[in-house]
Amino acid sequence: MKTVIMAGGRGTRISSVASDIPKPMIKIEGMPVLEREIACLKKQGFTDIIITVSHLGNIIMDYFGDGSKISPVTGESFGVNIEYYYENKPLGNAGALFELKDRLNEDFLLLNADAMFDINFKRFVAYHKKMGGLVTLFTHPNSHPYDSGLIVADNCGTVEKWIAKEDIRPQFYKNRVNAGLHIISPSVLDIRPETEKVDLDRQLLKPLAGTGKMYIYDSPEYVKDMGTPDRYYTVCEDVRTGKVTAKNLGNKQKAIFLDRDGTINKYVGFLRNIDQFELLDKVSAAIKKINESGYLAIVVTNQPVIARGEVSVKELESIHNKMETLLGLDGAFLDAVYYCPHHPDRGYEGERPEYKIQCDCRKPKPGMLLKAARDFNIDLANSWMVGDGENDIKAGKEAGCRTALITKEDDRYNQDLTVMSLWQFVEEIL
Ligand SMILES: [Zn+2]
């Protein structure tokens, strides 16, 4: 599969870090970010690369040549084949793709040149092939969803809505942001918009929302743009500490599994109404700390209100959107939310019989944790389950995790750690 890297454009917001070199050549721990991208691709066998360049593009072309040159950083060949497309006049970030059309005869990876990432590309490509869409977007939660564009998808992963930064957004939304890594079919380039410049997001991708031809690929792997000096320094630190590589899903992950009611939000018995959902004190700060630690933050919650017919799946999703929105406003995010909609006992009025089953996911069974472990390559022995009930501790132990009980009493379920709050848990182990 070919890879197209978009390296045109100016980096005005980051010019205080480096103004005389193009953004993709800004060094992170001594190596240009674009070289880091190319190294990540090469390691996974993606060696056929086209780079589109414009402003100061000669610096990029001189540095990498055709890909056989020796890197001044590593002393070894870049080890890839690179072709270029030089924009003489600005074409917008997608205009060059139409000029390259003849060289793109199968689905290709399209990446931004100024993002730091280390992702498992083979997994991403395999997912794209399985779904069979025209476009698959690499999506993830981020720490500032309130000022990011959002992607809304259905449960099959089909993109329903593309909410750009400037669009009006719903009051509560899922924290799912386009990370700027895509797999695209060349047939997306069949018709060129008539404008002189072509914007990838607004003119090519957004119109595919709601057509059933574009899919999301949710992943907790490390992808960060370096649009501002602050983000640039964070990325440098994350490279230095090994966090960027560690989060590649080819490597074993560690997670903190979180119960919902009584751990994240105030316990109100069966939570049936979205207005009853309120975050507990310092939960956002605690989850933010988990996000920064390299642990995945994954909610695993029993929601028998679905089986009881008291809350619909749509309503539960709205409640979870509220949870993600409130956390997002405080800069915190969840890597995934798993819920068990089942309940074993039949015979109540209004119940939904299809959910009245003995399942493997209802805690104290460990099904949700085991599924998350498969989905995200998690080492359960290196992970924690945190909750306020015996079911949480049992499920955590059954899955092979360490366990922490949140309680203000003297409850003992053989947990490894007893704390008063999620915040206290985070303070003790991180
Ligand atoms: Zn279940």
Boltz pocket constraint, residues with backbone or C-beta under 6 A from the ligand:
constraints:
  - pocket:
      binder: B
      contacts: [[A, 339], [A, 340], [A, 341], [A, 342], [A, 359], [A, 360], [A, 361], [A, 362]]
      max_distance: 6.0
